[in-house]
Each structure stands twice: as structure tokens, then as C-alpha cells.
Amino acid sequence: MALHPAIDFDQLVSGQTADFPMIQILDEVGQVVNGDIMPTLTDDELVALMSQMVWSRVLDQRSTALNRQGRLGFYAPTAGEEASQLATTFAMKKTDWLLPGYRDVPELIQHGLPLYKAFLWSRGHVVGNEYPEDLHALPPQIIIGAQYVQTAGIALGLKKNGSDEVAWTYTGDGGTSQGDFYEGVNFAGAFKAPAIFVVQNNGFAISVPRDKQTAAKTLAQKAVAAGIPGIQVDGMDALAVYEVMKEARAYAAAGNGPVLIETLTYRYGPHTLSGDDPTRYRSKETDDLWQKRDPLVRMRNFLTDKGLWSQDQEDALIEKTKDEIKAAITQADQVGKQTVSRFLKDTYEVQPQNVAEQLAQYQAKEAK
């Protein structure tokens, strides 16, 4: 029992979530439940956003098949996270800086990375990391949470250069328990750097449930410790995600500092295709619950009711996307294989004697 109300520890904890309600515009069946914050998107923009989400779902399906065929390497499924990933990107400018995690390849492609290079990155090919000069992005980060520190640094650089650009990044719910997460948001907050930190809370850090790896009732509230705004949004609702991201970008670009956004979402597939089996740690009841919240279903219903979408339209887009993927994987196949000599050259600008000798040996072998 507390000696004094000011040191009632249970009360201090119970009040922590009061400022973090979930923002939602479309419910599970695509009906508008909060028209007051409806984004001012044109009909063409609404169709474009839906098209990107359908494209991403097809890309996930085809990438999974290509991985099973041995034509892709590392792959982290994205189905279920289309609203969280594509609606955030839709709210950004091409001049903004994207620092993706390994599951954020769809955003990277929509931001300007050629599709065939995304496939090469999956294969571990160096050409997959050679970006066009006008692409403001870094390659996907494999180290959990490391992109948060990078984002803070780039955002500070943008501020010091007097730019109106913003840096944004993603991590999963498990990433918020990494030291890099705290360092990144704290640094950006201290220097009021224009950064947006998106936490895609899909409920599991690989196989660990969210409530087993942090006692925080929301992940948005982790922003409080850094002195920055935190907000929670329905990550299966593309319109709500877009509107929150758009407002966050405007806030950061105006010099107010960073924002942390928690999107409540779900990955329908495994953590990666490298041996993870989600049936071992997720129940059918949980999967069924989130299937009913599918971001494509609610956006499809919303646009169909407005007369902006049809099944024929979607089928044509699916076939077009499949053709684009087929062409891109063929282009990736035509890129020459990596050589040991290329690895050695990329590792050292000036080779020490032992490496120079190895380089000469491998170049001789590769020339045969």
C-alpha cells in the first residue's frame, strides 16, 4: 500500500497508456468510422495507393515462390503489412531519405529502387546495393534496430544542411527492445532532428509475443522517455496510416523534431523463409482474427463503394505485376556472377600486400 499518492507506483503505471488511443478511419469492413480525419486524397491518389498495396501482395506471393525455386536468397514476407508499409511511403516525398529494415523492400522499390536490384539484394549480390544517384535511401539493414541510429544521423545532417527533407525508418515490435532503438530516438529528440520512426507492431518478434519482450502496454509510449511525440495507429487501415504519417512528416519538416508511430499490424507469413514456422507459436484463432482485418479487404470495400475499384481492375493489375516481376527476375539473372576479386577490391581501397597477392591470384583464375 502506497505511503503517499505521489508514490503510488501502481497508479503511475496504470496511467501510462491514457494518451495513446489507436487512430482509425476505416473499420474491418471498410466503413468510415472517423471522417473528421479523412485524408484529402483525390480519387486518383486513392486508386494509386490501393494499386501499390495490391502490387505489394503480389510481390510477396511471387517472391515466396521464387525463394522456394531457389531463385531468391533471403526473404522476409510482407503480406498483411501493406497498409503499414505502403501508406507511410505514400505520404513521403521522393527527396526524403528512407532507411529500411530487411522487411521493408516494398517501400524501397516504391521509393525508386529498380525491382531487379531488389532481387539482387536478396541474393546478396553487390549490384543490389548500387543505387541510382537520385534515390535517397540506404540498403535494407539486417541488424535489428541499427537503422534507427542511422536515421538519427541522416536526419541531423539534413537539419544542419538547412534541408526541408525528412528521414524515416521502420522496425518491428521486437526492435523496440534493442539498444539502437533507444539511442536513435533519444539522439534525434535531443537535437530535434527531422526523423520519423515507424514501429510495425505485428505482435511477434520472430516467435516471441510482444507482451513477453516488453512490459510497455503500447510501443508508442516509448517515445515519452525521449521527449518526443508518440502515436498509435491501426496499421491495417491505409487511410489512417497515411494521414498520421503525413501529419508526422509536416511536423518534423517544420523543425519540431522527430515522431514515433506505432502501427498495429500483422504478418500473415513466417518471420522469414529461412526456416521459421509460425504455426509453432501462433494459434489459428489469432491468424483468423487478423485475416478479417486484411488491409486490402477494407480498402477494396471502401473504394468499391465509391465506384473507384472493381475486380476486373484488380485482376488486370495482378497480371501486369506478375509480368513486371517476371521481367525483373530475368534481368537479375543476366547480371554477371560475383567474383572473389570483386570482393577483395570492394573491401580494400588500397590492398595490403597479402590481399594484393590474393587479388592477383584470383584475377588470374577468373580470366581463364
Backbone torsions as a table, in degrees:
resi	resn	phi	psi	omega
1	MET	NA	133.6	-175.2
2	ALA	-68.8	141.3	176.7
3	LEU	-75.4	-26.7	-175.7
4	HIS	-153.9	143.3	-179.3
5	PRO	-54.2	-31.9	-178.2
6	ALA	-68.5	-19.0	178.8
7	ILE	-121.3	35.5	173.4
8	ASP	-84.3	94.0	-171.8
9	PHE	-63.0	-39.0	179.0
10	ASP	-62.0	-40.4	179.4
11	GLN	-66.6	-37.8	178.4
12	LEU	-60.7	-41.3	-179.1
13	VAL	-72.7	-42.7	-174.1
14	SER	-65.3	-22.7	-178.7
15	GLY	-91.0	1.5	-172.7
16	GLN	-69.7	-25.7	-174.5
17	THR	-95.6	2.7	-173.2
18	ALA	-60.5	-31.6	-174.5
19	ASP	-96.7	14.7	-174.8
20	PHE	-130.1	57.3	175.0
21	PRO	-70.9	154.0	179.5
22	MET	-79.1	126.9	177.8
23	ILE	-83.8	129.8	-179.1
24	GLN	-145.0	142.5	174.5
25	ILE	-115.4	-45.7	178.8
26	LEU	-106.6	134.2	175.0
27	ASP	-82.3	-171.1	-172.2
28	GLU	-64.5	-22.9	-179.6
29	VAL	-104.9	8.5	174.8
30	GLY	88.9	14.9	177.4
31	GLN	-89.6	142.8	-179.9
32	VAL	-74.7	123.6	-179.9
33	VAL	-114.4	-8.1	179.2
34	ASN	-148.5	76.5	-177.3
35	GLY	-70.1	-15.6	-177.9
36	ASP	-64.2	-25.2	-179.5
37	ILE	-114.8	22.0	178.0
38	MET	-59.6	128.0	-179.5
39	PRO	-67.3	151.7	-179.8
40	THR	-90.0	61.4	177.4
41	LEU	-92.4	139.8	175.7
42	THR	-72.8	167.7	176.9
43	ASP	-58.7	-42.5	179.5
44	ASP	-62.9	-38.2	179.9
45	GLU	-69.7	-37.9	176.8
46	LEU	-62.2	-42.8	178.6
47	VAL	-65.7	-39.8	179.5
48	ALA	-63.4	-41.1	178.8
49	LEU	-64.7	-45.6	177.5
50	MET	-61.9	-39.7	-179.9
51	SER	-61.8	-40.3	178.6
52	GLN	-65.4	-36.2	179.6
53	MET	-68.6	-42.4	176.4
54	VAL	-63.6	-43.7	176.8
55	TRP	-55.0	-44.0	-178.7
56	SER	-65.3	-39.0	179.0
57	ARG	-64.9	-40.9	178.3
58	VAL	-67.3	-41.6	177.9
59	LEU	-58.6	-41.0	178.4
60	ASP	-63.4	-44.4	-179.0
61	GLN	-64.3	-44.9	-178.5
62	ARG	-71.2	-36.5	178.7
63	SER	-65.3	-37.8	176.7
64	THR	-62.7	-44.1	178.6
65	ALA	-64.1	-41.7	179.4
66	LEU	-65.0	-37.0	177.0
67	ASN	-63.5	-43.7	179.9
68	ARG	-65.2	-26.8	178.2
69	GLN	-82.9	-4.7	-177.7
70	GLY	81.5	15.8	-177.4
71	ARG	-98.8	-8.0	172.0
72	LEU	-126.5	158.6	176.3
73	GLY	-96.7	-116.5	-179.0
74	PHE	-63.6	135.6	175.8
75	TYR	-149.5	131.3	176.6
76	ALA	-112.1	112.1	-176.9
77	PRO	-57.5	150.2	-175.7
78	THR	-124.1	-7.1	-176.9
79	ALA	-56.3	132.3	-176.9
80	GLY	103.0	-23.3	-176.2
81	GLU	-105.5	16.2	-175.7
82	GLU	-60.4	-42.1	-179.9
83	ALA	-67.1	-44.2	-179.8
84	SER	-61.3	-39.5	-176.3
85	GLN	-84.3	-51.2	-171.4
86	LEU	-82.5	-31.8	178.9
87	ALA	-71.4	-33.2	174.9
88	THR	-65.3	-45.6	-179.8
89	THR	-64.8	-36.1	-179.0
90	PHE	-61.6	-27.1	-178.0
91	ALA	-84.1	-7.8	-175.8
92	MET	-98.3	166.7	177.5
93	LYS	-98.7	155.2	-179.7
94	LYS	-62.5	-24.0	-180.0
95	THR	-83.2	-10.4	176.9
96	ASP	-72.0	159.8	-174.6
97	TRP	-104.1	122.9	-179.2
98	LEU	-103.3	130.2	175.4
99	LEU	-122.8	90.2	-172.6
100	PRO	-82.1	157.5	165.4
101	GLY	-90.9	-178.2	-173.9
102	TYR	-68.7	-18.1	178.1
103	ARG	-92.0	-0.9	-171.2
104	ASP	-103.4	33.7	178.7
105	VAL	-68.1	-37.8	177.8
106	PRO	-57.0	-41.4	178.1
107	GLU	-62.7	-40.7	-178.1
108	LEU	-63.8	-40.3	178.3
109	ILE	-67.3	-44.7	179.1
110	GLN	-65.7	-24.7	178.8
111	HIS	-80.7	-13.4	174.5
112	GLY	137.8	-2.0	179.4
113	LEU	-76.1	125.9	176.1
114	PRO	-56.5	139.1	-174.7
115	LEU	-59.1	-39.0	-177.9
116	TYR	-65.1	-29.5	178.0
117	LYS	-73.1	-30.7	174.5
118	ALA	-64.4	-39.2	176.8
119	PHE	-66.4	-39.3	178.3
120	LEU	-65.8	-36.7	176.1
121	TRP	-61.4	-41.7	178.3
122	SER	-60.0	-33.1	179.1
123	ARG	-81.2	-6.7	-177.2
124	GLY	80.6	19.4	-178.4
125	HIS	-86.2	135.9	-175.9
126	VAL	-60.7	-29.7	-179.7
127	VAL	-63.3	-25.8	177.1
128	GLY	-66.5	-13.9	177.9
129	ASN	-105.2	3.9	178.4
130	GLU	-94.2	103.7	-170.6
131	TYR	-96.9	150.1	171.9
132	PRO	-58.2	149.4	-175.8
133	GLU	-61.0	-31.1	-176.5
134	ASP	-91.0	5.6	178.2
135	LEU	-89.4	110.2	-179.2
136	HIS	-87.9	83.7	-177.4
137	ALA	-163.2	158.3	170.5
138	LEU	-109.8	157.1	177.0
139	PRO	-61.0	155.1	-179.4
140	PRO	-56.0	136.8	-179.1
141	GLN	-88.2	129.6	177.6
142	ILE	-87.0	-35.0	-179.2
143	ILE	-69.4	124.7	-175.3
144	ILE	-61.1	121.0	175.2
145	GLY	85.3	-12.6	-175.7
146	ALA	-62.3	-29.1	-179.8
147	GLN	-66.0	-19.9	178.0
148	TYR	-68.3	-40.0	177.7
149	VAL	-68.4	-42.0	178.4
150	GLN	-61.5	-41.2	-179.4
151	THR	-63.2	-41.7	178.1
152	ALA	-60.4	-41.2	-180.0
153	GLY	-66.4	-45.7	179.1
154	ILE	-65.1	-40.4	179.9
155	ALA	-62.7	-40.3	177.7
156	LEU	-64.9	-39.4	176.9
157	GLY	-61.1	-41.0	177.7
158	LEU	-61.6	-41.2	179.6
159	LYS	-65.0	-45.4	-178.2
160	LYS	-65.7	-29.1	178.4
161	ASN	-82.5	-2.7	-179.7
162	GLY	72.4	23.7	-178.2
163	SER	-80.7	154.1	173.3
164	ASP	-98.6	13.8	178.7
165	GLU	-81.9	161.2	-179.6
166	VAL	-127.7	146.5	173.7
167	ALA	-104.2	139.9	178.0
168	TRP	-140.0	155.0	-174.4
169	THR	-152.1	173.3	-177.7
170	TYR	-135.8	153.0	162.9
171	THR	-151.4	170.4	177.3
172	GLY	-92.0	-179.2	-179.5
173	ASP	-61.2	-37.1	178.9
174	GLY	-66.2	-29.1	180.0
175	GLY	-63.6	-23.4	-179.0
176	THR	-73.3	-8.4	176.4
177	SER	-96.6	1.5	178.0
178	GLN	-86.3	148.2	177.4
179	GLY	-60.5	-36.5	-179.3
180	ASP	-60.6	-33.2	178.6
181	PHE	-60.0	-52.3	-178.1
182	TYR	-64.6	-41.0	-179.9
183	GLU	-63.0	-41.2	-178.2
184	GLY	-66.2	-49.5	-177.8
185	VAL	-69.4	-34.6	179.6
186	ASN	-68.0	-44.6	179.7
187	PHE	-62.3	-48.4	-179.0
188	ALA	-63.0	-38.6	178.8
189	GLY	-66.7	-42.0	-178.7
190	ALA	-62.2	-35.2	-177.2
191	PHE	-102.4	7.2	-177.5
192	LYS	48.0	47.3	-180.0
193	ALA	-79.3	142.8	-176.8
194	PRO	-77.2	81.9	-177.9
195	ALA	-127.6	146.9	172.2
196	ILE	-121.5	121.4	-178.6
197	PHE	-105.7	113.8	-179.2
198	VAL	-101.7	125.6	174.6
199	VAL	-106.2	112.4	178.4
200	GLN	-89.7	94.9	-176.8
201	ASN	-82.1	93.2	179.6
202	ASN	-98.5	15.3	170.2
203	GLY	90.2	-18.5	-176.2
204	PHE	-143.9	132.2	170.7
205	ALA	-94.2	93.1	-163.8
206	ILE	57.0	-103.6	-177.9
207	SER	-105.9	0.0	-175.8
208	VAL	-91.6	118.7	178.3
209	PRO	-59.4	148.9	-176.4
210	ARG	-55.9	-39.2	-176.2
211	ASP	-74.7	-5.0	177.2
212	LYS	-95.2	-12.6	-177.2
213	GLN	-116.1	1.6	171.4
214	THR	-160.1	144.8	177.9
215	ALA	-87.2	-7.5	-180.0
216	ALA	-62.7	134.7	-179.0
217	LYS	-74.0	-29.9	171.2
218	THR	-130.6	160.2	175.0
219	LEU	-90.7	-21.9	176.8
220	ALA	-61.1	-33.3	-176.7
221	GLN	-69.8	-11.7	177.2
222	LYS	-67.8	-14.6	176.1
223	ALA	-68.1	-26.5	-174.8
224	VAL	-59.0	-41.7	-177.9
225	ALA	-62.5	-26.5	179.5
226	ALA	-92.3	-2.8	179.3
227	GLY	72.3	29.2	-179.2
228	ILE	-124.6	161.0	178.9
229	PRO	-67.7	141.5	173.3
230	GLY	-129.2	142.0	-177.2
231	ILE	-145.2	144.5	179.6
232	GLN	-111.6	135.2	-177.1
233	VAL	-135.0	150.9	175.1
234	ASP	-67.2	106.5	-176.0
235	GLY	-74.5	-1.9	175.3
236	MET	-100.9	3.1	-177.7
237	ASP	-112.6	100.4	-174.3
238	ALA	-61.0	-37.1	-177.8
239	LEU	-68.2	-42.0	178.7
240	ALA	-66.7	-42.4	178.9
241	VAL	-61.4	-45.5	180.0
242	TYR	-59.6	-48.1	-175.0
243	GLU	-64.7	-41.8	178.7
244	VAL	-64.7	-42.6	-179.4
245	MET	-66.3	-40.7	179.6
246	LYS	-61.5	-44.4	179.7
247	GLU	-67.3	-37.6	178.3
248	ALA	-64.4	-39.5	179.1
249	ARG	-63.9	-44.3	179.6
250	ALA	-61.9	-40.2	179.5
251	TYR	-63.6	-48.0	-178.5
252	ALA	-67.8	-42.1	-177.9
253	ALA	-65.9	-24.1	-179.6
254	ALA	-80.9	1.5	177.1
255	GLY	93.0	13.8	-177.2
256	ASN	-86.6	-8.0	-178.5
257	GLY	100.1	-172.9	-171.3
258	PRO	-80.1	167.2	176.2
259	VAL	-134.1	142.0	173.9
260	LEU	-108.9	125.1	-179.6
261	ILE	-118.0	124.3	173.4
262	GLU	-101.2	119.6	175.7
263	THR	-102.7	123.0	178.0
264	LEU	-83.6	106.9	-173.5
265	THR	-138.2	-165.2	-176.6
266	TYR	-160.5	139.1	173.1
267	ARG	-100.1	122.0	-177.3
268	TYR	-72.9	-29.8	-178.6
269	GLY	-94.1	-168.3	177.7
270	PRO	-73.6	171.3	178.7
271	HIS	-58.8	-50.7	169.5
272	THR	-143.1	174.3	176.9
273	LEU	-91.6	20.2	-177.9
274	SER	-99.2	38.3	172.8
275	GLY	110.5	-5.6	-179.3
276	ASP	-72.3	137.7	177.9
277	ASP	-124.0	98.2	-175.3
278	PRO	-66.3	-17.8	179.8
279	THR	-68.0	-14.0	179.7
280	ARG	-81.1	-17.9	-177.2
281	TYR	-134.1	-2.3	176.6
282	ARG	-120.7	139.1	-179.0
283	SER	-86.4	157.8	176.5
284	LYS	-63.2	-34.8	179.8
285	GLU	-62.9	-40.9	178.5
286	THR	-66.6	-44.6	178.6
287	ASP	-60.6	-44.0	-179.2
288	ASP	-63.1	-39.9	179.4
289	LEU	-59.7	-44.3	-177.7
290	TRP	-78.2	-25.4	174.3
291	GLN	-62.2	-33.8	178.7
292	LYS	-70.5	-16.3	-179.7
293	ARG	-99.6	11.8	-175.7
294	ASP	-45.9	124.6	-178.6
295	PRO	-64.3	-29.4	178.9
296	LEU	-71.1	-37.8	-178.7
297	VAL	-64.3	-48.2	-176.4
298	ARG	-69.6	-35.2	177.7
299	MET	-71.9	-36.8	177.6
300	ARG	-62.3	-45.0	179.5
301	ASN	-63.4	-42.4	-179.3
302	PHE	-62.1	-46.7	-178.0
303	LEU	-72.3	-34.8	177.9
304	THR	-63.5	-42.3	178.2
305	ASP	-62.7	-28.0	179.2
306	LYS	-87.6	-1.7	-179.0
307	GLY	75.2	23.3	-176.1
308	LEU	-105.9	-4.9	-173.4
309	TRP	-144.3	147.9	177.4
310	SER	-146.1	162.6	179.4
311	GLN	-65.3	-38.0	178.0
312	ASP	-61.4	-41.3	178.5
313	GLN	-61.6	-43.9	-179.5
314	GLU	-68.7	-41.1	179.3
315	ASP	-61.8	-40.6	179.0
316	ALA	-64.8	-39.0	178.6
317	LEU	-65.8	-39.7	179.1
318	ILE	-61.5	-45.6	-179.9
319	GLU	-65.6	-40.0	178.0
320	LYS	-62.8	-41.4	179.8
321	THR	-65.7	-41.1	177.4
322	LYS	-60.0	-40.8	178.7
323	ASP	-64.2	-41.3	179.2
324	GLU	-63.8	-40.3	179.6
325	ILE	-67.2	-41.7	178.3
326	LYS	-60.6	-43.3	179.5
327	ALA	-66.6	-38.4	-177.9
328	ALA	-69.4	-39.6	179.8
329	ILE	-69.9	-32.7	175.2
330	THR	-65.1	-41.9	177.7
331	GLN	-63.8	-39.9	178.2
332	ALA	-64.0	-38.0	179.2
333	ASP	-63.0	-26.7	-175.5
334	GLN	-84.4	-9.5	177.9
335	VAL	-75.2	132.5	-177.0
336	GLY	-58.6	147.9	179.7
337	LYS	-65.8	153.2	177.5
338	GLN	-72.3	151.5	179.1
339	THR	-119.6	157.1	177.3
340	VAL	-62.3	-38.3	-179.9
341	SER	-62.0	-35.6	178.0
342	ARG	-66.1	-40.4	177.0
343	PHE	-59.1	-45.0	-178.4
344	LEU	-65.7	-39.4	179.1
345	LYS	-67.1	-39.2	-178.2
346	ASP	-72.1	-26.6	-177.7
347	THR	-77.9	-38.1	-176.9
348	TYR	-124.4	124.7	173.5
349	GLU	-70.4	-41.8	173.4
350	VAL	-122.4	114.8	-173.8
351	GLN	-77.4	133.3	170.5
352	PRO	-66.4	167.2	-171.7
353	GLN	-55.2	-46.6	-176.6
354	ASN	-65.1	-37.5	179.0
355	VAL	-71.8	-38.0	178.0
356	ALA	-60.2	-38.4	178.3
357	GLU	-66.9	-43.0	177.7
358	GLN	-64.4	-39.7	179.6
359	LEU	-60.1	-44.9	179.4
360	ALA	-63.1	-39.7	-180.0
361	GLN	-64.0	-46.8	-178.6
362	TYR	-70.3	-35.9	177.1
363	GLN	-63.1	-36.5	177.8
364	ALA	-66.2	-41.8	179.5
365	LYS	-66.1	-43.0	-175.8
366	GLU	-71.8	-20.4	179.9
367	ALA	-78.5	-14.9	-176.9
368	LYS	-75.8	NA	NA
